[in-house]
């Protein structure tokens, strides 16, 4: 076996393999995407936090502080009117304001939880309110209704000063809350602007990554593969000497080198096959010459050999008729042997000619109704069938594209054999079946005759091979050989079923369409008849 040296891939532009490029590219892309995703997530979380703080804390806290101021104003107005008049109706605003004050302070305490500046402002308001209520509001509210409270007049100036401190504390608180809300809104606006920039940058980076991936695939994989495909198409077009240039990553270069190695190997194989084809052409020419010689032999056998054979047969028969009984018994026996030998020689020559004509002279492919061919065969064999009292049945037979003459010869030999090789004293029973199997038809010819031993299953299809003497069963031993040749010419096979023990069963297949392979083979080896006389012509 010839050793082939493998060339290492030539050094190229990319020392890495495709897998390594893809791994590095995917890892870098994932890292960038993770960083961008983390930045985007932080910006989104920051935006959400500021938006929540503004909507759920800063704005509600300022609103609550304003409600607290309104509640304190209601208290001051109510308690001042009640102290000057003693009218109970003036206490109603004070009582409502007191309830609203407590609710607002509780709500502010919850909203400002964790806000040290806000809680300090709330503490200042609570202390100022507590001082005003303790010195002014509570004592006046405790006075008996119906008459002015002396404390209202006595502590009028103190009440005004004390409530001004409450107002100042409330104003400071609201100013602080407004500043905090404005700062939160500004932070939210800045963060939203940053978010937009970040997501814009993420989009641009993703587009850049996509463009980079596609460009990398185009340069590193698509372009080398396109070049490899172009080289392969050039080679497939018939330019087998066209080299394949390794390009791209290391594994693609290695693949190109392997394909180029395969190309060189195929070139050597093609050269070898071309040489073999030349030798086969020469052998085919020799075979055609040999077949031409066989054709000439068939012509000689049909004309030159039969003429002297007929003379021998005719004169030996004349001797038998004229001198039969006039000589001794041994002379009569010799004359009988000569007549029988001449007759048998004529039968053998005619059978051999019929065998050589299969596929050569009888090759008219057409639609053949096997039912009709079978009935004509039974009609031709009617005498032997009636004498043997044979019962012949068959299933519905198909219509095939075949040669009608060969189909008739096939059925005639199979049915005649089944009738001839019957059991002594038993009427023959013969049944023919046909079953479709894929693109073939499988036929069986089953009889109840003497059967065929398994060791002779192949021998019976060889020309002139007999299992019995001519005295036991007449014939030349060419019938089943002719059946085999006909079946194989039509693209099928024929064999003996070794499992059938009640007689003999011959199975064979026929193609539904004509066998192109058989026709091509015959056309390549059989020459056109060149003899001036027709080999079928009887002299």
C-alpha positions in Angstrom: 0.0 0.0 0.0 1.4 3.4 -1.0 2.2 5.7 1.8 0.9 9.2 1.5 2.8 12.1 3.1 0.4 14.6 4.8 1.4 18.2 4.5 1.0 20.4 7.6 -1.3 23.4 7.2 0.6 26.4 5.9 1.0 29.3 8.4 -1.8 31.8 7.9 -3.2 35.0 9.2 -5.0 33.5 12.2 -3.0 31.3 14.5 -6.0 30.5 16.6 -8.7 27.9 15.8 -12.3 28.8 15.1 -13.3 27.4 18.5 -10.8 29.6 20.3 -11.8 32.7 18.4 -15.5 32.0 19.2 -14.7 31.3 22.9 -12.7 34.6 23.2 -15.3 36.5 21.3 -18.2 35.2 23.3 -16.3 35.7 26.6 -15.4 39.3 25.8 -19.0 40.0 24.5 -20.5 38.5 27.7 -18.1 40.5 29.9 -19.0 43.7 28.1 -22.7 42.9 28.3 -22.5 42.0 32.0 -20.8 45.3 32.7 -23.3 47.2 30.7 -26.1 45.3 32.2 -24.8 46.0 35.7 -24.5 49.7 35.0 -28.0 49.7 33.5 -29.4 47.9 36.4 -27.7 50.3 38.9 -29.1 53.3 37.0 -32.6 51.8 36.9 -32.4 51.0 40.6 -31.2 54.5 41.3 -34.0 56.0 39.2 -36.6 53.9 40.9 -35.2 54.7 44.4 -35.3 58.5 43.7 -38.7 58.3 42.1 -40.1 56.3 45.0 -38.5 58.7 47.6 -39.9 61.7 45.7 -43.4 60.3 45.3 -43.7 58.4 48.5 -41.7 60.5 51.0 -40.8 64.1 50.0 -44.0 65.2 48.4 -46.3 63.5 50.9 -44.2 65.0 53.8 -44.5 68.5 52.4 -48.2 68.0 51.9 -48.6 66.7 55.5 -46.6 69.6 56.9 -49.0 72.0 55.1 -52.0 70.2 56.6 -50.3 70.4 60.0 -49.9 74.2 59.6 -53.6 74.4 58.6 -54.6 72.4 61.7 -52.6 74.7 63.9 -54.2 77.8 62.3 -57.6 76.3 63.0 -56.6 75.7 66.6 -55.4 79.2 67.1 -58.4 80.8 65.5 -60.8 78.6 67.4 -59.2 79.0 70.8 -58.9 82.8 70.4 -62.6 83.2 69.5 -63.7 80.9 72.3 -61.5 82.8 74.9 -62.9 86.2 73.9 -66.6 85.1 73.6 -67.1 81.9 75.5 -69.2 80.7 72.6 -68.9 76.8 72.3 -69.1 77.0 68.5 -65.6 78.6 68.4 -64.2 75.4 70.0 -65.2 73.2 67.1 -62.3 74.4 64.8 -59.9 73.9 67.7 -61.1 70.3 68.4 -60.9 69.4 64.7 -57.5 71.0 64.4 -56.2 69.1 67.4 -57.2 65.8 65.8 -55.6 66.8 62.5 -52.5 67.9 64.3 -52.0 64.6 66.0 -52.7 62.6 62.8 -50.3 64.9 60.8 -47.5 64.6 63.3 -47.8 60.8 63.4 -47.8 60.7 59.6 -44.7 63.0 59.4 -42.9 60.9 62.0 -43.5 57.8 59.8 -42.5 59.6 56.5 -39.4 61.1 58.0 -38.2 58.0 59.7 -34.4 57.8 59.1 -34.3 61.5 58.0 -32.3 63.1 60.8 -32.9 66.8 59.6 -36.5 66.2 59.0 -37.0 64.6 62.4 -35.2 67.5 64.1 -37.5 70.0 62.4 -40.5 67.9 63.5 -39.2 67.9 67.0 -38.9 71.7 67.0 -42.5 72.1 65.7 -43.7 69.6 68.3 -42.0 71.6 71.1 -43.3 74.9 69.9 -46.8 73.5 69.6 -46.6 71.9 73.0 -45.5 75.1 74.6 -48.3 77.1 73.0 -50.9 74.5 73.9 -49.7 74.2 77.5 -49.6 78.0 78.2 -52.5 79.2 76.0 -54.8 76.7 74.3 -55.3 74.1 77.0 -56.1 76.6 79.9 -58.5 78.6 77.7 -60.2 75.5 76.3 -60.8 74.3 79.9 -62.7 77.5 80.9 -66.5 77.3 81.4 -68.5 78.2 78.2 -70.9 81.1 78.2 -68.6 83.9 79.3 -65.2 85.2 78.1 -62.1 83.6 79.6 -60.0 86.0 81.7 -56.8 84.1 80.6 -57.5 85.2 77.0 -57.0 88.8 77.9 -54.2 88.3 80.4 -52.1 86.1 78.1 -53.0 87.7 74.8 -49.5 89.0 74.2 -47.9 85.8 75.4 -50.2 83.8 73.2 -49.3 85.8 70.1 -45.6 85.4 70.8 -45.9 81.7 71.5 -47.9 81.1 68.3 -45.5 83.1 66.2 -42.8 80.6 67.4 -45.1 77.8 66.1 -45.5 79.6 62.8 -41.7 80.0 62.5 -41.1 76.4 63.3 -43.7 75.3 60.7 -42.2 77.6 58.1 -38.7 76.3 58.8 -40.0 72.8 58.5 -41.8 73.4 55.2 -38.8 75.3 53.8 -36.6 72.3 54.7 -39.0 69.8 53.2 -39.3 71.9 50.0 -35.6 72.0 49.7 -35.3 68.2 50.2 -38.0 67.7 47.6 -36.4 70.0 45.1 -33.1 68.2 45.7 -34.7 64.8 45.2 -36.4 66.0 42.0 -33.1 67.4 40.7 -31.3 64.1 41.5 -34.1 62.2 39.7 -33.8 64.4 36.6 -30.0 64.0 36.6 -30.3 60.2 37.1 -32.9 59.9 34.3 -30.6 61.8 32.0 -27.7 59.5 33.1 -30.0 56.5 32.5 -30.8 57.7 29.0 -27.1 58.2 28.2 -26.3 54.7 29.7 -28.9 52.9 27.7 -28.0 54.8 24.6 -24.4 53.8 25.1 -25.6 50.2 25.8 -27.5 50.2 22.5 -24.5 51.5 20.6 -22.1 49.0 22.2 -24.5 46.2 21.4 -24.7 47.3 17.8 -20.9 47.6 17.7 -20.7 44.0 19.1 -23.1 42.7 16.6 -21.2 44.4 13.8 -17.9 43.1 15.1 -19.3 39.6 15.4 -20.7 39.6 11.9 -17.5 41.1 10.5 -15.4 38.6 12.5 -17.5 35.7 11.2 -17.3 37.1 7.6 -13.5 37.5 7.7 -12.7 34.5 9.9 -15.2 31.9 8.7 -17.5 32.9 5.8 -14.7 34.3 3.5 -12.4 31.2 4.0 -15.4 28.9 3.6 -16.4 30.7 0.4 -12.9 30.4 -0.9 -12.8 26.8 0.0 -16.2 26.3 -1.7 -15.0 28.1 -4.8 -11.9 25.9 -5.0 -14.1 22.8 -4.5 -16.5 23.9 -7.3 -13.5 24.5 -9.6 -12.2 21.0 -8.8 -15.7 19.5 -9.3 -15.9 21.3 -12.6 -13.0 19.1 -13.8 -9.9 21.1 -12.9 -8.5 18.4 -10.6 -5.0 20.0 -10.6 -6.4 23.2 -9.0 -4.8 23.5 -5.6 -6.8 24.5 -2.4 -5.2 27.5 -0.7 -5.5 27.2 3.2 -7.0 30.4 4.7 -8.7 31.5 7.9 -8.3 30.1 11.4 -6.0 27.2 12.1 -8.8 24.5 12.0 -10.1 25.8 8.7 -6.6 25.8 7.3 -6.2 22.3 8.5 -9.5 21.3 6.9 -8.4 22.9 3.6 -5.2 21.0 3.8 -7.1 17.7 4.4 -9.4 18.4 1.5 -6.4 19.2 -0.7 -4.8 15.9 0.5 -8.1 14.2 -0.5 -8.0 16.0 -3.9 -4.5 14.7 -4.6 -5.6 11.2 -3.5 -8.6 11.3 -5.8 -6.4 12.5 -8.7 -4.2 9.4 -8.1 -7.3 7.2 -7.9 -8.7 8.8 -11.1 -5.4 8.1 -12.9 -5.5 4.5 -11.7 -9.1 4.1 -12.7 -8.4 5.7 -16.1 -5.7 3.1 -16.6 -8.1 0.4 -15.5 -10.7 1.7 -17.9 -8.3 1.5 -20.7 -7.5 -2.1 -19.8 -11.2 -2.9 -19.5 -11.8 -1.3 -22.9 -9.2 -3.5 -24.3 -10.7 -6.6 -22.6 -14.1 -5.6 -23.8 -12.8 -5.4 -27.3 -11.3 -8.9 -26.9 -14.7 -10.0 -25.5 -16.5 -8.6 -28.5 -14.0 -10.4 -30.8 -14.6 -13.6 -28.8 -18.4 -13.2 -29.1 -18.0 -12.5 -32.8 -16.2 -15.9 -33.0 -19.1 -17.5 -31.0 -21.6 -15.9 -33.4 -19.6 -17.5 -36.2 -19.7 -20.8 -34.4 -23.4 -20.5 -34.0 -23.7 -19.8 -37.7 -21.5 -22.8 -38.5 -23.5 -25.0 -36.1 -26.8 -24.0 -37.7 -25.6 -24.5 -41.3 -22.4 -26.4 -41.7 -22.7 -28.9 -38.8 -26.4 -29.7 -39.2 -26.0 -30.6 -42.9 -23.6 -33.5 -42.4 -25.5 -34.5 -39.2 -28.7 -34.7 -41.2 -27.0 -36.9 -43.8 -25.7 -39.2 -41.0 -29.1 -39.4 -39.5 -30.9 -39.9 -42.8 -28.6 -42.7 -44.0 -28.6 -44.4 -40.6 -32.4 -44.3 -40.7 -32.3 -45.7 -44.3 -30.0 -48.5 -43.0 -32.4 -49.2 -40.2 -35.5 -49.4 -42.5 -33.8 -51.3 -45.4 -31.6 -53.7 -43.5 -33.4 -53.9 -40.1 -34.0 -57.6 -39.3 -31.7 -58.8 -42.1 -28.5 -58.6 -40.0 -27.9 -60.1 -36.6 -29.2 -58.5 -33.4 -25.9 -56.8 -32.6 -25.9 -55.0 -36.0 -29.5 -53.8 -35.4 -28.4 -52.5 -32.0 -25.5 -50.6 -33.5 -27.8 -49.1 -36.1 -30.3 -48.0 -33.3 -27.4 -46.4 -31.4 -26.3 -44.5 -34.5 -29.8 -43.2 -35.2 -30.4 -42.2 -31.6 -27.0 -40.4 -31.3 -27.6 -38.5 -34.5 -31.1 -37.4 -33.3 -29.8 -36.4 -29.9 -27.0 -34.4 -31.5 -29.6 -32.5 -33.6 -31.7 -31.8 -30.4 -28.6 -30.6 -28.5 -27.5 -28.3 -31.3 -31.0 -26.8 -31.7 -31.3 -26.3 -27.9 -27.8 -24.7 -27.8 -28.9 -22.3 -30.5 -32.1 -21.4 -28.7 -30.0 -20.8 -25.5 -27.6 -18.4 -27.4 -30.5 -16.5 -28.9 -31.9 -15.4 -25.5 -31.4 -11.6 -25.2 -29.8 -11.5 -28.6 -32.5 -12.2 -31.2 -35.5 -12.2 -28.8 -35.4 -8.7 -27.1 -38.6 -7.0 -28.0 -39.5 -5.1 -24.8 -43.3 -4.4 -24.6 -46.2 -4.8 -22.2 -46.8 -8.5 -21.8 -49.9 -10.0 -20.2 -48.5 -13.0 -18.4 -52.0 -14.5 -18.0 -52.4 -14.7 -21.8 -48.8 -16.0 -22.2 -49.5 -18.7 -19.6 -52.7 -19.8 -21.3 -50.9 -20.1 -24.7 -48.2 -22.1 -23.0 -50.8 -24.5 -21.5 -52.4 -24.8 -25.0 -49.0 -25.7 -26.5 -48.4 -28.3 -23.8 -52.0 -29.6 -23.9 -51.1 -33.1 -25.2 -48.6 -33.9 -22.4 -50.9 -32.3 -19.8 -53.9 -34.5 -20.9 -51.7 -37.6 -21.0 -50.4 -37.1 -17.5 -53.8 -35.8 -16.2 -52.1 -32.8 -14.7 -54.1 -30.2 -12.8 -52.6 -26.7 -13.3 -53.9 -23.7 -11.4 -52.5 -20.1 -11.1 -53.2 -16.8 -9.3 -53.8 -13.7 -11.3 -50.6 -12.9 -13.2 -49.4 -9.3 -13.8 -48.6 -7.4 -16.9 -44.9 -6.6 -17.3 -42.6 -4.9 -19.7 -40.7 -7.9 -21.2 -40.0 -9.9 -24.3 -43.1 -12.0 -25.1 -41.2 -14.8 -26.8 -38.8 -15.2 -23.8 -41.8 -15.2 -21.4 -43.4 -18.0 -23.4 -40.1 -20.0 -23.3 -39.9 -19.4 -19.5 -43.4 -20.7 -18.8 -43.0 -23.6 -21.2 -39.8 -24.9 -19.7 -41.1 -24.5 -16.1 -44.5 -26.2 -16.7 -43.0 -28.9 -18.9 -40.4 -29.8 -16.2 -43.2 -29.9 -13.5 -45.2 -32.3 -15.7 -42.3 -34.4 -16.8 -40.7 -35.0 -13.3 -43.9 -36.3 -11.7 -44.3 -39.1 -9.2 -45.1 -42.5 -10.7 -48.8 -43.2 -10.5 -49.6 -39.7 -9.1 -51.4 -37.1 -11.2 -49.3 -33.8 -11.3 -50.7 -30.8 -9.4 -49.0 -27.5 -10.3 -49.8 -24.1 -8.9 -48.4 -20.7 -9.9 -48.4 -17.6 -7.6 -47.4 -14.0 -8.1 -46.8 -11.5 -5.3 -45.5 -7.9 -5.6 -42.4 -7.1 -3.5 -41.3 -3.5 -3.8 -40.2 -3.0 -7.4 -40.2 -6.7 -8.2 -42.8 -9.5 -8.8 -42.0 -12.8 -7.1 -43.4 -15.9 -8.8 -43.5 -19.5 -7.5 -44.1 -22.7 -9.5 -45.0 -25.5 -7.0 -45.6 -29.1 -8.0 -46.1 -32.5 -6.2 -43.4 -34.3 -8.2 -40.2 -36.1 -7.3 -38.6 -32.9 -6.0 -35.0 -31.7 -6.2 -32.4 -32.7 -3.5 -30.9 -29.7 -1.7 -27.4 -30.5 -2.8 -28.4 -30.2 -6.5 -30.3 -26.8 -6.1 -27.5 -25.0 -7.9 -26.5 -27.7 -10.4 -29.9 -27.9 -12.1 -29.5 -24.3 -13.5 -26.2 -25.2 -15.3 -26.4 -25.9 -19.0 -26.5 -29.6 -20.0 -26.5 -30.7 -16.3 -28.8 -33.6 -15.7 -29.8 -35.4 -12.4 -31.2 -38.4 -14.2 -30.3 -40.6 -17.2 -31.9 -39.9 -20.6 -33.6 -43.3 -20.3 -35.4 -42.3 -17.1 -36.4 -38.8 -18.2 -35.8 -37.5 -21.8 -34.3 -34.1 -22.5 -31.1 -32.3 -23.1 -30.7 -30.6 -19.6 -30.9 -27.1 -20.9 -34.4 -26.1 -19.9 -33.7 -24.6 -16.4 -30.5 -23.1 -17.6 -32.5 -21.2 -20.3 -35.0 -20.2 -17.6 -32.1 -18.8 -15.5 -30.8 -16.8 -18.4 -34.2 -15.4 -19.3 -34.9 -14.4 -15.7 -31.5 -12.7 -15.2 -31.9 -10.9 -18.5 -35.1 -9.4 -17.2 -33.4 -8.2 -14.0 -34.5 -11.0 -11.6 -33.2 -14.1 -9.9 -34.3 -17.8 -9.8 -33.7 -20.5 -7.2 -35.1 -23.7 -5.7 -37.0 -23.3 -2.4 -35.1 -25.7 -0.1 -37.7 -25.7 2.6 -40.5 -27.2 0.4 -40.5 -31.0 0.8 -43.8 -32.1 -0.9 -42.3 -31.8 -4.4 -40.4 -29.0 -6.1 -40.9 -25.3 -5.8 -39.1 -22.9 -8.2 -39.2 -19.2 -7.2 -38.1 -16.4 -9.4 -38.4 -12.6 -9.6 -39.1 -10.3 -12.6 -38.7 -6.6 -12.6 -41.7 -4.5 -13.3 -39.7 -2.4 -15.8 -37.1 -3.7 -18.3 -33.6 -4.3 -17.0 -31.4 -1.5 -18.3 -28.3 -3.0 -16.8 -28.9 -6.3 -18.6 -29.5 -4.5 -21.9 -26.3 -2.4 -21.4 -24.2 -5.4 -20.6 -25.5 -7.3 -23.7 -25.0 -4.3 -25.9 -21.4 -3.9 -24.7 -20.4 -7.5 -25.3 -22.6 -8.7 -28.2 -21.6 -7.5 -31.7 -24.1 -6.8 -34.5 -24.6 -10.0 -36.6 -22.1 -9.7 -39.5 -23.0 -13.0 -41.2 -24.7 -12.8 -44.6 -27.1 -15.5 -43.5 -29.6 -15.4 -40.6 -28.5 -17.8 -37.8 -32.2 -18.7 -37.3 -32.5 -19.8 -40.9 -32.8 -23.6 -41.3 -30.8 -25.0 -44.3 
